Amino acid sequence: MTIPLDNLTRAITASMNEMTAGAIEINNAVQEVHEITGKNKKSIENLAEEVGKFKV
């Protein structure tokens, strides 16, 4: 049994659309992680500055 070309084309298009949506979600997650990383870095720098004010 053969699958008509138009059905195959629709299936491929649907799969490509799913992959595109997945790639967009991954990109958004990576950007969010990047923002959080930047905030953490700033917090660590602030903490190190504050701790540096103490003498042991």
mmCIF entry with sequence, helices, sheets and N, C-alpha, C, O atoms, coordinates in Angstrom:
data_MODEL
# 
_entry.id   MODEL 
# 
_entity.id                         1 
_entity.type                       polymer 
_entity.pdbx_number_of_molecules   1 
# 
_entity_poly.entity_id                      1 
_entity_poly.type                           'polypeptide(L)' 
_entity_poly.nstd_linkage                   no 
_entity_poly.nstd_monomer                   no 
_entity_poly.pdbx_seq_one_letter_code       MTIPLDNLTRAITASMNEMTAGAIEINNAVQEVHEITGKNKKSIENLAEEVGKFKV 
_entity_poly.pdbx_seq_one_letter_code_can   MTIPLDNLTRAITASMNEMTAGAIEINNAVQEVHEITGKNKKSIENLAEEVGKFKV 
_entity_poly.pdbx_strand_id                 A 
# 
loop_
_entity_poly_seq.entity_id 
_entity_poly_seq.num 
_entity_poly_seq.mon_id 
_entity_poly_seq.hetero 
1 1  MET n 
1 2  THR n 
1 3  ILE n 
1 4  PRO n 
1 5  LEU n 
1 6  ASP n 
1 7  ASN n 
1 8  LEU n 
1 9  THR n 
1 10 ARG n 
1 11 ALA n 
1 12 ILE n 
1 13 THR n 
1 14 ALA n 
1 15 SER n 
1 16 MET n 
1 17 ASN n 
1 18 GLU n 
1 19 MET n 
1 20 THR n 
1 21 ALA n 
1 22 GLY n 
1 23 ALA n 
1 24 ILE n 
1 25 GLU n 
1 26 ILE n 
1 27 ASN n 
1 28 ASN n 
1 29 ALA n 
1 30 VAL n 
1 31 GLN n 
1 32 GLU n 
1 33 VAL n 
1 34 HIS n 
1 35 GLU n 
1 36 ILE n 
1 37 THR n 
1 38 GLY n 
1 39 LYS n 
1 40 ASN n 
1 41 LYS n 
1 42 LYS n 
1 43 SER n 
1 44 ILE n 
1 45 GLU n 
1 46 ASN n 
1 47 LEU n 
1 48 ALA n 
1 49 GLU n 
1 50 GLU n 
1 51 VAL n 
1 52 GLY n 
1 53 LYS n 
1 54 PHE n 
1 55 LYS n 
1 56 VAL n 
# 
_struct_asym.id          A 
_struct_asym.entity_id   1 
# 
_struct_conf.conf_type_id            HELX_P 
_struct_conf.id                      HELX_P1 
_struct_conf.pdbx_PDB_helix_id       AA1 
_struct_conf.beg_label_comp_id       LEU 
_struct_conf.beg_label_asym_id       A 
_struct_conf.beg_label_seq_id        5 
_struct_conf.pdbx_beg_PDB_ins_code   ? 
_struct_conf.end_label_comp_id       VAL 
_struct_conf.end_label_asym_id       A 
_struct_conf.end_label_seq_id        51 
_struct_conf.pdbx_end_PDB_ins_code   ? 
_struct_conf.beg_auth_comp_id        LEU 
_struct_conf.beg_auth_asym_id        A 
_struct_conf.beg_auth_seq_id         5 
_struct_conf.end_auth_comp_id        VAL 
_struct_conf.end_auth_asym_id        A 
_struct_conf.end_auth_seq_id         51 
_struct_conf.pdbx_PDB_helix_class    1 
_struct_conf.details                 ? 
_struct_conf.pdbx_PDB_helix_length   47 
# 
_struct_conf_type.id          HELX_P 
_struct_conf_type.criteria    ? 
_struct_conf_type.reference   ? 
# 
loop_
_atom_site.group_PDB 
_atom_site.id 
_atom_site.type_symbol 
_atom_site.label_atom_id 
_atom_site.label_alt_id 
_atom_site.label_comp_id 
_atom_site.label_asym_id 
_atom_site.label_entity_id 
_atom_site.label_seq_id 
_atom_site.pdbx_PDB_ins_code 
_atom_site.Cartn_x 
_atom_site.Cartn_y 
_atom_site.Cartn_z 
_atom_site.occupancy 
_atom_site.B_iso_or_equiv 
_atom_site.pdbx_formal_charge 
_atom_site.auth_seq_id 
_atom_site.auth_comp_id 
_atom_site.auth_asym_id 
_atom_site.auth_atom_id 
_atom_site.pdbx_PDB_model_num 
ATOM 1   N N  . MET A 1 1  ? 0.845  -1.179 0.000  1.00 0.00 ? 1  MET A N  1 
ATOM 2   C CA . MET A 1 1  ? 0.000  0.000  0.000  1.00 0.00 ? 1  MET A CA 1 
ATOM 3   C C  . MET A 1 1  ? 0.888  1.238  0.000  1.00 0.00 ? 1  MET A C  1 
ATOM 4   O O  . MET A 1 1  ? 1.862  1.313  0.748  1.00 0.00 ? 1  MET A O  1 
ATOM 5   N N  . THR A 1 2  ? 0.550  2.190  -0.829 1.00 0.00 ? 2  THR A N  1 
ATOM 6   C CA . THR A 1 2  ? 1.335  3.421  -0.902 1.00 0.00 ? 2  THR A CA 1 
ATOM 7   C C  . THR A 1 2  ? 0.549  4.570  -0.301 1.00 0.00 ? 2  THR A C  1 
ATOM 8   O O  . THR A 1 2  ? -0.681 4.599  -0.340 1.00 0.00 ? 2  THR A O  1 
ATOM 9   N N  . ILE A 1 3  ? 1.290  5.511  0.254  1.00 0.00 ? 3  ILE A N  1 
ATOM 10  C CA . ILE A 1 3  ? 0.673  6.690  0.846  1.00 0.00 ? 3  ILE A CA 1 
ATOM 11  C C  . ILE A 1 3  ? 0.690  7.785  -0.204 1.00 0.00 ? 3  ILE A C  1 
ATOM 12  O O  . ILE A 1 3  ? 1.736  8.062  -0.792 1.00 0.00 ? 3  ILE A O  1 
ATOM 13  N N  . PRO A 1 4  ? -0.452 8.412  -0.449 1.00 0.00 ? 4  PRO A N  1 
ATOM 14  C CA . PRO A 1 4  ? -0.477 9.488  -1.430 1.00 0.00 ? 4  PRO A CA 1 
ATOM 15  C C  . PRO A 1 4  ? 0.516  10.595 -1.035 1.00 0.00 ? 4  PRO A C  1 
ATOM 16  O O  . PRO A 1 4  ? 0.731  10.870 0.146  1.00 0.00 ? 4  PRO A O  1 
ATOM 17  N N  . LEU A 1 5  ? 1.101  11.209 -2.046 1.00 0.00 ? 5  LEU A N  1 
ATOM 18  C CA . LEU A 1 5  ? 2.120  12.229 -1.840 1.00 0.00 ? 5  LEU A CA 1 
ATOM 19  C C  . LEU A 1 5  ? 1.587  13.400 -1.024 1.00 0.00 ? 5  LEU A C  1 
ATOM 20  O O  . LEU A 1 5  ? 2.309  13.953 -0.195 1.00 0.00 ? 5  LEU A O  1 
ATOM 21  N N  . ASP A 1 6  ? 0.337  13.784 -1.248 1.00 0.00 ? 6  ASP A N  1 
ATOM 22  C CA . ASP A 1 6  ? -0.204 14.919 -0.492 1.00 0.00 ? 6  ASP A CA 1 
ATOM 23  C C  . ASP A 1 6  ? -0.322 14.608 0.997  1.00 0.00 ? 6  ASP A C  1 
ATOM 24  O O  . ASP A 1 6  ? -0.119 15.495 1.826  1.00 0.00 ? 6  ASP A O  1 
ATOM 25  N N  . ASN A 1 7  ? -0.646 13.367 1.349  1.00 0.00 ? 7  ASN A N  1 
ATOM 26  C CA . ASN A 1 7  ? -0.701 12.977 2.764  1.00 0.00 ? 7  ASN A CA 1 
ATOM 27  C C  . ASN A 1 7  ? 0.689  12.999 3.383  1.00 0.00 ? 7  ASN A C  1 
ATOM 28  O O  . ASN A 1 7  ? 0.871  13.455 4.512  1.00 0.00 ? 7  ASN A O  1 
ATOM 29  N N  . LEU A 1 8  ? 1.658  12.504 2.638  1.00 0.00 ? 8  LEU A N  1 
ATOM 30  C CA . LEU A 1 8  ? 3.035  12.497 3.109  1.00 0.00 ? 8  LEU A CA 1 
ATOM 31  C C  . LEU A 1 8  ? 3.538  13.927 3.299  1.00 0.00 ? 8  LEU A C  1 
ATOM 32  O O  . LEU A 1 8  ? 4.202  14.235 4.289  1.00 0.00 ? 8  LEU A O  1 
ATOM 33  N N  . THR A 1 9  ? 3.219  14.786 2.352  1.00 0.00 ? 9  THR A N  1 
ATOM 34  C CA . THR A 1 9  ? 3.620  16.196 2.441  1.00 0.00 ? 9  THR A CA 1 
ATOM 35  C C  . THR A 1 9  ? 3.001  16.859 3.662  1.00 0.00 ? 9  THR A C  1 
ATOM 36  O O  . THR A 1 9  ? 3.674  17.617 4.361  1.00 0.00 ? 9  THR A O  1 
ATOM 37  N N  . ARG A 1 10 ? 1.738  16.586 3.926  1.00 0.00 ? 10 ARG A N  1 
ATOM 38  C CA . ARG A 1 10 ? 1.073  17.149 5.115  1.00 0.00 ? 10 ARG A CA 1 
ATOM 39  C C  . ARG A 1 10 ? 1.733  16.661 6.398  1.00 0.00 ? 10 ARG A C  1 
ATOM 40  O O  . ARG A 1 10 ? 1.939  17.433 7.335  1.00 0.00 ? 10 ARG A O  1 
ATOM 41  N N  . ALA A 1 11 ? 2.061  15.380 6.432  1.00 0.00 ? 11 ALA A N  1 
ATOM 42  C CA . ALA A 1 11 ? 2.705  14.819 7.630  1.00 0.00 ? 11 ALA A CA 1 
ATOM 43  C C  . ALA A 1 11 ? 4.079  15.453 7.845  1.00 0.00 ? 11 ALA A C  1 
ATOM 44  O O  . ALA A 1 11 ? 4.446  15.775 8.975  1.00 0.00 ? 11 ALA A O  1 
ATOM 45  N N  . ILE A 1 12 ? 4.831  15.629 6.773  1.00 0.00 ? 12 ILE A N  1 
ATOM 46  C CA . ILE A 1 12 ? 6.150  16.250 6.890  1.00 0.00 ? 12 ILE A CA 1 
ATOM 47  C C  . ILE A 1 12 ? 6.010  17.698 7.339  1.00 0.00 ? 12 ILE A C  1 
ATOM 48  O O  . ILE A 1 12 ? 6.762  18.156 8.199  1.00 0.00 ? 12 ILE A O  1 
ATOM 49  N N  . THR A 1 13 ? 5.062  18.413 6.767  1.00 0.00 ? 13 THR A N  1 
ATOM 50  C CA . THR A 1 13 ? 4.829  19.816 7.152  1.00 0.00 ? 13 THR A CA 1 
ATOM 51  C C  . THR A 1 13 ? 4.436  19.922 8.616  1.00 0.00 ? 13 THR A C  1 
ATOM 52  O O  . THR A 1 13 ? 4.921  20.803 9.327  1.00 0.00 ? 13 THR A O  1 
ATOM 53  N N  . ALA A 1 14 ? 3.571  19.041 9.069  1.00 0.00 ? 14 ALA A N  1 
ATOM 54  C CA . ALA A 1 14 ? 3.156  19.053 10.477 1.00 0.00 ? 14 ALA A CA 1 
ATOM 55  C C  . ALA A 1 14 ? 4.354  18.769 11.386 1.00 0.00 ? 14 ALA A C  1 
ATOM 56  O O  . ALA A 1 14 ? 4.509  19.407 12.427 1.00 0.00 ? 14 ALA A O  1 
ATOM 57  N N  . SER A 1 15 ? 5.191  17.824 10.999 1.00 0.00 ? 15 SER A N  1 
ATOM 58  C CA . SER A 1 15 ? 6.379  17.511 11.796 1.00 0.00 ? 15 SER A CA 1 
ATOM 59  C C  . SER A 1 15 ? 7.347  18.689 11.830 1.00 0.00 ? 15 SER A C  1 
ATOM 60  O O  . SER A 1 15 ? 7.920  18.996 12.875 1.00 0.00 ? 15 SER A O  1 
ATOM 61  N N  . MET A 1 16 ? 7.526  19.340 10.701 1.00 0.00 ? 16 MET A N  1 
ATOM 62  C CA . MET A 1 16 ? 8.400  20.521 10.648 1.00 0.00 ? 16 MET A CA 1 
ATOM 63  C C  . MET A 1 16 ? 7.860  21.629 11.542 1.00 0.00 ? 16 MET A C  1 
ATOM 64  O O  . MET A 1 16 ? 8.630  22.301 12.228 1.00 0.00 ? 16 MET A O  1 
ATOM 65  N N  . ASN A 1 17 ? 6.556  21.825 11.540 1.00 0.00 ? 17 ASN A N  1 
ATOM 66  C CA . ASN A 1 17 ? 5.944  22.843 12.396 1.00 0.00 ? 17 ASN A CA 1 
ATOM 67  C C  . ASN A 1 17 ? 6.147  22.517 13.875 1.00 0.00 ? 17 ASN A C  1 
ATOM 68  O O  . ASN A 1 17 ? 6.405  23.409 14.684 1.00 0.00 ? 17 ASN A O  1 
ATOM 69  N N  . GLU A 1 18 ? 6.030  21.243 14.221 1.00 0.00 ? 18 GLU A N  1 
ATOM 70  C CA . GLU A 1 18 ? 6.276  20.827 15.604 1.00 0.00 ? 18 GLU A CA 1 
ATOM 71  C C  . GLU A 1 18 ? 7.719  21.077 16.002 1.00 0.00 ? 18 GLU A C  1 
ATOM 72  O O  . GLU A 1 18 ? 7.990  21.542 17.109 1.00 0.00 ? 18 GLU A O  1 
ATOM 73  N N  . MET A 1 19 ? 8.651  20.769 15.098 1.00 0.00 ? 19 MET A N  1 
ATOM 74  C CA . MET A 1 19 ? 10.066 20.991 15.391 1.00 0.00 ? 19 MET A CA 1 
ATOM 75  C C  . MET A 1 19 ? 10.356 22.483 15.547 1.00 0.00 ? 19 MET A C  1 
ATOM 76  O O  . MET A 1 19 ? 11.148 22.882 16.402 1.00 0.00 ? 19 MET A O  1 
ATOM 77  N N  . THR A 1 20 ? 9.716  23.297 14.724 1.00 0.00 ? 20 THR A N  1 
ATOM 78  C CA . THR A 1 20 ? 9.901  24.750 14.827 1.00 0.00 ? 20 THR A CA 1 
ATOM 79  C C  . THR A 1 20 ? 9.386  25.255 16.164 1.00 0.00 ? 20 THR A C  1 
ATOM 80  O O  . THR A 1 20 ? 10.051 26.051 16.827 1.00 0.00 ? 20 THR A O  1 
ATOM 81  N N  . ALA A 1 21 ? 8.217  24.802 16.559 1.00 0.00 ? 21 ALA A N  1 
ATOM 82  C CA . ALA A 1 21 ? 7.651  25.212 17.850 1.00 0.00 ? 21 ALA A CA 1 
ATOM 83  C C  . ALA A 1 21 ? 8.554  24.763 18.994 1.00 0.00 ? 21 ALA A C  1 
ATOM 84  O O  . ALA A 1 21 ? 8.768  25.513 19.946 1.00 0.00 ? 21 ALA A O  1 
ATOM 85  N N  . GLY A 1 22 ? 9.083  23.547 18.906 1.00 0.00 ? 22 GLY A N  1 
ATOM 86  C CA . GLY A 1 22 ? 9.992  23.047 19.932 1.00 0.00 ? 22 GLY A CA 1 
ATOM 87  C C  . GLY A 1 22 ? 11.264 23.873 20.003 1.00 0.00 ? 22 GLY A C  1 
ATOM 88  O O  . GLY A 1 22 ? 11.757 24.168 21.092 1.00 0.00 ? 22 GLY A O  1 
ATOM 89  N N  . ALA A 1 23 ? 11.797 24.245 18.849 1.00 0.00 ? 23 ALA A N  1 
ATOM 90  C CA . ALA A 1 23 ? 13.016 25.056 18.812 1.00 0.00 ? 23 ALA A CA 1 
ATOM 91  C C  . ALA A 1 23 ? 12.769 26.425 19.432 1.00 0.00 ? 23 ALA A C  1 
ATOM 92  O O  . ALA A 1 23 ? 13.635 26.959 20.126 1.00 0.00 ? 23 ALA A O  1 
ATOM 93  N N  . ILE A 1 24 ? 11.602 26.991 19.187 1.00 0.00 ? 24 ILE A N  1 
ATOM 94  C CA . ILE A 1 24 ? 11.256 28.294 19.778 1.00 0.00 ? 24 ILE A CA 1 
ATOM 95  C C  . ILE A 1 24 ? 11.168 28.170 21.293 1.00 0.00 ? 24 ILE A C  1 
ATOM 96  O O  . ILE A 1 24 ? 11.661 29.037 22.014 1.00 0.00 ? 24 ILE A O  1 
ATOM 97  N N  . GLU A 1 25 ? 10.549 27.109 21.778 1.00 0.00 ? 25 GLU A N  1 
ATOM 98  C CA . GLU A 1 25 ? 10.449 26.896 23.223 1.00 0.00 ? 25 GLU A CA 1 
ATOM 99  C C  . GLU A 1 25 ? 11.831 26.728 23.852 1.00 0.00 ? 25 GLU A C  1 
ATOM 100 O O  . GLU A 1 25 ? 12.103 27.273 24.921 1.00 0.00 ? 25 GLU A O  1 
ATOM 101 N N  . ILE A 1 26 ? 12.685 25.985 23.194 1.00 0.00 ? 26 ILE A N  1 
ATOM 102 C CA . ILE A 1 26 ? 14.049 25.790 23.708 1.00 0.00 ? 26 ILE A CA 1 
ATOM 103 C C  . ILE A 1 26 ? 14.784 27.110 23.745 1.00 0.00 ? 26 ILE A C  1 
ATOM 104 O O  . ILE A 1 26 ? 15.464 27.414 24.725 1.00 0.00 ? 26 ILE A O  1 
ATOM 105 N N  . ASN A 1 27 ? 14.659 27.900 22.692 1.00 0.00 ? 27 ASN A N  1 
ATOM 106 C CA . ASN A 1 27 ? 15.319 29.205 22.636 1.00 0.00 ? 27 ASN A CA 1 
ATOM 107 C C  . ASN A 1 27 ? 14.828 30.112 23.758 1.00 0.00 ? 27 ASN A C  1 
ATOM 108 O O  . ASN A 1 27 ? 15.627 30.791 24.402 1.00 0.00 ? 27 ASN A O  1 
ATOM 109 N N  . ASN A 1 28 ? 13.535 30.126 23.992 1.00 0.00 ? 28 ASN A N  1 
ATOM 110 C CA . ASN A 1 28 ? 12.983 30.943 25.079 1.00 0.00 ? 28 ASN A CA 1 
ATOM 111 C C  . ASN A 1 28 ? 13.523 30.495 26.437 1.00 0.00 ? 28 ASN A C  1 
ATOM 112 O O  . ASN A 1 28 ? 13.861 31.322 27.284 1.00 0.00 ? 28 ASN A O  1 
ATOM 113 N N  . ALA A 1 29 ? 13.599 29.186 26.632 1.00 0.00 ? 29 ALA A N  1 
ATOM 114 C CA . ALA A 1 29 ? 14.125 28.659 27.894 1.00 0.00 ? 29 ALA A CA 1 
ATOM 115 C C  . ALA A 1 29 ? 15.596 29.030 28.074 1.00 0.00 ? 29 ALA A C  1 
ATOM 116 O O  . ALA A 1 29 ? 16.017 29.391 29.173 1.00 0.00 ? 29 ALA A O  1 
ATOM 117 N N  . VAL A 1 30 ? 16.372 28.942 27.004 1.00 0.00 ? 30 VAL A N  1 
ATOM 118 C CA . VAL A 1 30 ? 17.786 29.301 27.078 1.00 0.00 ? 30 VAL A CA 1 
ATOM 119 C C  . VAL A 1 30 ? 17.941 30.779 27.423 1.00 0.00 ? 30 VAL A C  1 
ATOM 120 O O  . VAL A 1 30 ? 18.790 31.139 28.238 1.00 0.00 ? 30 VAL A O  1 
ATOM 121 N N  . GLN A 1 31 ? 17.134 31.628 26.814 1.00 0.00 ? 31 GLN A N  1 
ATOM 122 C CA . GLN A 1 31 ? 17.203 33.060 27.124 1.00 0.00 ? 31 GLN A CA 1 
ATOM 123 C C  . GLN A 1 31 ? 16.840 33.333 28.578 1.00 0.00 ? 31 GLN A C  1 
ATOM 124 O O  . GLN A 1 31 ? 17.455 34.181 29.226 1.00 0.00 ? 31 GLN A O  1 
ATOM 125 N N  . GLU A 1 32 ? 15.844 32.620 29.092 1.00 0.00 ? 32 GLU A N  1 
ATOM 126 C CA . GLU A 1 32 ? 15.458 32.783 30.488 1.00 0.00 ? 32 GLU A CA 1 
ATOM 127 C C  . GLU A 1 32 ? 16.585 32.341 31.423 1.00 0.00 ? 32 GLU A C  1 
ATOM 128 O O  . GLU A 1 32 ? 16.872 33.009 32.417 1.00 0.00 ? 32 GLU A O  1 
ATOM 129 N N  . VAL A 1 33 ? 17.214 31.226 31.105 1.00 0.00 ? 33 VAL A N  1 
ATOM 130 C CA . VAL A 1 33 ? 18.343 30.749 31.900 1.00 0.00 ? 33 VAL A CA 1 
ATOM 131 C C  . VAL A 1 33 ? 19.476 31.765 31.852 1.00 0.00 ? 33 VAL A C  1 
ATOM 132 O O  . VAL A 1 33 ? 20.132 32.013 32.864 1.00 0.00 ? 33 VAL A O  1 
ATOM 133 N N  . HIS A 1 34 ? 19.708 32.348 30.691 1.00 0.00 ? 34 HIS A N  1 
ATOM 134 C CA . HIS A 1 34 ? 20.758 33.360 30.542 1.00 0.00 ? 34 HIS A CA 1 
ATOM 135 C C  . HIS A 1 34 ? 20.473 34.571 31.441 1.00 0.00 ? 34 HIS A C  1 
ATOM 136 O O  . HIS A 1 34 ? 21.379 35.085 32.098 1.00 0.00 ? 34 HIS A O  1 
ATOM 137 N N  . GLU A 1 35 ? 19.224 35.017 31.468 1.00 0.00 ? 35 GLU A N  1 
ATOM 138 C CA . GLU A 1 35 ? 18.845 36.144 32.327 1.00 0.00 ? 35 GLU A CA 1 
ATOM 139 C C  . GLU A 1 35 ? 19.036 35.802 33.806 1.00 0.00 ? 35 GLU A C  1 
ATOM 140 O O  . GLU A 1 35 ? 19.561 36.609 34.573 1.00 0.00 ? 35 GLU A O  1 
ATOM 141 N N  . ILE A 1 36 ? 18.613 34.614 34.196 1.00 0.00 ? 36 ILE A N  1 
ATOM 142 C CA . ILE A 1 36 ? 18.751 34.185 35.589 1.00 0.00 ? 36 ILE A CA 1 
ATOM 143 C C  . ILE A 1 36 ? 20.224 34.080 35.958 1.00 0.00 ? 36 ILE A C  1 
ATOM 144 O O  . ILE A 1 36 ? 20.621 34.458 37.060 1.00 0.00 ? 36 ILE A O  1 
ATOM 145 N N  . THR A 1 37 ? 21.027 33.572 35.043 1.00 0.00 ? 37 THR A N  1 
ATOM 146 C CA . THR A 1 37 ? 22.463 33.460 35.287 1.00 0.00 ? 37 THR A CA 1 
ATOM 147 C C  . THR A 1 37 ? 23.073 34.835 35.523 1.00 0.00 ? 37 THR A C  1 
ATOM 148 O O  . THR A 1 37 ? 23.899 35.005 36.420 1.00 0.00 ? 37 THR A O  1 
ATOM 149 N N  . GLY A 1 38 ? 22.670 35.812 34.724 1.00 0.00 ? 38 GLY A N  1 
ATOM 150 C CA . GLY A 1 38 ? 23.165 37.176 34.897 1.00 0.00 ? 38 GLY A CA 1 
ATOM 151 C C  . GLY A 1 38 ? 22.781 37.747 36.255 1.00 0.00 ? 38 GLY A C  1 
ATOM 152 O O  . GLY A 1 38 ? 23.589 38.405 36.910 1.00 0.00 ? 38 GLY A O  1 
ATOM 153 N N  . LYS A 1 39 ? 21.546 37.494 36.675 1.00 0.00 ? 39 LYS A N  1 
ATOM 154 C CA . LYS A 1 39 ? 21.084 37.977 37.987 1.00 0.00 ? 39 LYS A CA 1 
ATOM 155 C C  . LYS A 1 39 ? 21.877 37.298 39.108 1.00 0.00 ? 39 LYS A C  1 
ATOM 156 O O  . LYS A 1 39 ? 22.277 37.948 40.074 1.00 0.00 ? 39 LYS A O  1 
ATOM 157 N N  . ASN A 1 40 ? 22.099 35.992 38.974 1.00 0.00 ? 40 ASN A N  1 
ATOM 158 C CA . ASN A 1 40 ? 22.868 35.268 39.988 1.00 0.00 ? 40 ASN A CA 1 
ATOM 159 C C  . ASN A 1 40 ? 24.291 35.797 40.073 1.00 0.00 ? 40 ASN A C  1 
ATOM 160 O O  . ASN A 1 40 ? 24.836 35.962 41.164 1.00 0.00 ? 40 ASN A O  1 
ATOM 161 N N  . LYS A 1 41 ? 24.887 36.060 38.924 1.00 0.00 ? 41 LYS A N  1 
ATOM 162 C CA . LYS A 1 41 ? 26.253 36.585 38.897 1.00 0.00 ? 41 LYS A CA 1 
ATOM 163 C C  . LYS A 1 41 ? 26.311 37.916 39.641 1.00 0.00 ? 41 LYS A C  1 
ATOM 164 O O  . LYS A 1 41 ? 27.221 38.147 40.437 1.00 0.00 ? 41 LYS A O  1 
ATOM 165 N N  . LYS A 1 42 ? 25.349 38.782 39.382 1.00 0.00 ? 42 LYS A N  1 
ATOM 166 C CA . LYS A 1 42 ? 25.306 40.081 40.056 1.00 0.00 ? 42 LYS A CA 1 
ATOM 167 C C  . LYS A 1 42 ? 25.112 39.900 41.562 1.00 0.00 ? 42 LYS A C  1 
ATOM 168 O O  . LYS A 1 42 ? 25.754 40.590 42.354 1.00 0.00 ? 42 LYS A O  1 
ATOM 169 N N  . SER A 1 43 ? 24.239 38.984 41.960 1.00 0.00 ? 43 SER A N  1 
ATOM 170 C CA . SER A 1 43 ? 24.019 38.722 43.380 1.00 0.00 ? 43 SER A CA 1 
ATOM 171 C C  . SER A 1 43 ? 25.279 38.205 44.053 1.00 0.00 ? 43 SER A C  1 
ATOM 172 O O  . SER A 1 43 ? 25.587 38.600 45.177 1.00 0.00 ? 43 SER A O  1 
ATOM 173 N N  . ILE A 1 44 ? 26.005 37.332 43.381 1.00 0.00 ? 44 ILE A N  1 
ATOM 174 C CA . ILE A 1 44 ? 27.246 36.791 43.946 1.00 0.00 ? 44 ILE A CA 1 
ATOM 175 C C  . ILE A 1 44 ? 28.283 37.900 44.084 1.00 0.00 ? 44 ILE A C  1 
ATOM 176 O O  . ILE A 1 44 ? 28.999 37.967 45.083 1.00 0.00 ? 44 ILE A O  1 
ATOM 177 N N  . GLU A 1 45 ? 28.360 38.766 43.083 1.00 0.00 ? 45 GLU A N  1 
ATOM 178 C CA . GLU A 1 45 ? 29.301 39.891 43.159 1.00 0.00 ? 45 GLU A CA 1 
ATOM 179 C C  . GLU A 1 45 ? 28.957 40.804 44.338 1.00 0.00 ? 45 GLU A C  1 
ATOM 180 O O  . GLU A 1 45 ? 29.845 41.252 45.063 1.00 0.00 ? 45 GLU A O  1 
ATOM 181 N N  . ASN A 1 46 ? 27.666 41.075 44.521 1.00 0.00 ? 46 ASN A N  1 
ATOM 182 C CA . ASN A 1 46 ? 27.226 41.917 45.643 1.00 0.00 ? 46 ASN A CA 1 
ATOM 183 C C  . ASN A 1 46 ? 27.544 41.254 46.979 1.00 0.00 ? 46 ASN A C  1 
ATOM 184 O O  . ASN A 1 46 ? 28.007 41.910 47.912 1.00 0.00 ? 46 ASN A O  1 
ATOM 185 N N  . LEU A 1 47 ? 27.294 39.956 47.064 1.00 0.00 ? 47 LEU A N  1 
ATOM 186 C CA . LEU A 1 47 ? 27.578 39.220 48.290 1.00 0.00 ? 47 LEU A CA 1 
ATOM 187 C C  . LEU A 1 47 ? 29.075 39.248 48.596 1.00 0.00 ? 47 LEU A C  1 
ATOM 188 O O  . LEU A 1 47 ? 29.477 39.483 49.736 1.00 0.00 ? 47 LEU A O  1 
ATOM 189 N N  . ALA A 1 48 ? 29.894 39.008 47.578 1.00 0.00 ? 48 ALA A N  1 
ATOM 190 C CA . ALA A 1 48 ? 31.339 39.019 47.776 1.00 0.00 ? 48 ALA A CA 1 
ATOM 191 C C  . ALA A 1 48 ? 31.804 40.401 48.238 1.00 0.00 ? 48 ALA A C  1 
ATOM 192 O O  . ALA A 1 48 ? 32.699 40.513 49.075 1.00 0.00 ? 48 ALA A O  1 
ATOM 193 N N  . GLU A 1 49 ? 31.206 41.427 47.701 1.00 0.00 ? 49 GLU A N  1 
ATOM 194 C CA . GLU A 1 49 ? 31.554 42.802 48.118 1.00 0.00 ? 49 GLU A CA 1 
ATOM 195 C C  . GLU A 1 49 ? 31.194 43.037 49.585 1.00 0.00 ? 49 GLU A C  1 
ATOM 196 O O  . GLU A 1 49 ? 31.970 43.629 50.334 1.00 0.00 ? 49 GLU A O  1 
ATOM 197 N N  . GLU A 1 50 ? 30.033 42.578 49.982 1.00 0.00 ? 50 GLU A N  1 
ATOM 198 C CA . GLU A 1 50 ? 29.588 42.764 51.367 1.00 0.00 ? 50 GLU A CA 1 
ATOM 199 C C  . GLU A 1 50 ? 30.462 41.947 52.326 1.00 0.00 ? 50 GLU A C  1 
ATOM 200 O O  . GLU A 1 50 ? 30.865 42.445 53.378 1.00 0.00 ? 50 GLU A O  1 
ATOM 201 N N  . VAL A 1 51 ? 30.750 40.700 51.963 1.00 0.00 ? 51 VAL A N  1 
ATOM 202 C CA . VAL A 1 51 ? 31.573 39.844 52.815 1.00 0.00 ? 51 VAL A CA 1 
ATOM 203 C C  . VAL A 1 51 ? 32.978 40.449 52.923 1.00 0.00 ? 51 VAL A C  1 
ATOM 204 O O  . VAL A 1 51 ? 33.615 40.366 53.973 1.00 0.00 ? 51 VAL A O  1 
ATOM 205 N N  . GLY A 1 52 ? 33.444 41.044 51.853 1.00 0.00 ? 52 GLY A N  1 
ATOM 206 C CA . GLY A 1 52 ? 34.765 41.658 51.853 1.00 0.00 ? 52 GLY A CA 1 
ATOM 207 C C  . GLY A 1 52 ? 34.905 42.811 52.838 1.00 0.00 ? 52 GLY A C  1 
ATOM 208 O O  . GLY A 1 52 ? 36.023 43.207 53.166 1.00 0.00 ? 52 GLY A O  1 
ATOM 209 N N  . LYS A 1 53 ? 33.812 43.342 53.305 1.00 0.00 ? 53 LYS A N  1 
ATOM 210 C CA . LYS A 1 53 ? 33.836 44.451 54.257 1.00 0.00 ? 53 LYS A CA 1 
ATOM 211 C C  . LYS A 1 53 ? 34.168 43.980 55.673 1.00 0.00 ? 53 LYS A C  1 
ATOM 212 O O  . LYS A 1 53 ? 34.558 44.776 56.528 1.00 0.00 ? 53 LYS A O  1 
ATOM 213 N N  . PHE A 1 54 ? 34.008 42.684 55.908 1.00 0.00 ? 54 PHE A N  1 
ATOM 214 C CA . PHE A 1 54 ? 34.302 42.142 57.240 1.00 0.00 ? 54 PHE A CA 1 
ATOM 215 C C  . PHE A 1 54 ? 35.756 41.743 57.354 1.00 0.00 ? 54 PHE A C  1 
ATOM 216 O O  . PHE A 1 54 ? 36.365 41.282 56.389 1.00 0.00 ? 54 PHE A O  1 
ATOM 217 N N  . LYS A 1 55 ? 36.307 41.922 58.536 1.00 0.00 ? 55 LYS A N  1 
ATOM 218 C CA . LYS A 1 55 ? 37.679 41.488 58.790 1.00 0.00 ? 55 LYS A CA 1 
ATOM 219 C C  . LYS A 1 55 ? 37.643 40.386 59.824 1.00 0.00 ? 55 LYS A C  1 
ATOM 220 O O  . LYS A 1 55 ? 36.895 40.456 60.798 1.00 0.00 ? 55 LYS A O  1 
ATOM 221 N N  . VAL A 1 56 ? 38.441 39.384 59.611 1.00 0.00 ? 56 VAL A N  1 
ATOM 222 C CA . VAL A 1 56 ? 38.469 38.240 60.526 1.00 0.00 ? 56 VAL A CA 1 
ATOM 223 C C  . VAL A 1 56 ? 39.639 38.385 61.483 1.00 0.00 ? 56 VAL A C  1 
ATOM 224 O O  . VAL A 1 56 ? 39.846 37.526 62.340 1.00 0.00 ? 56 VAL A O  1 
# 
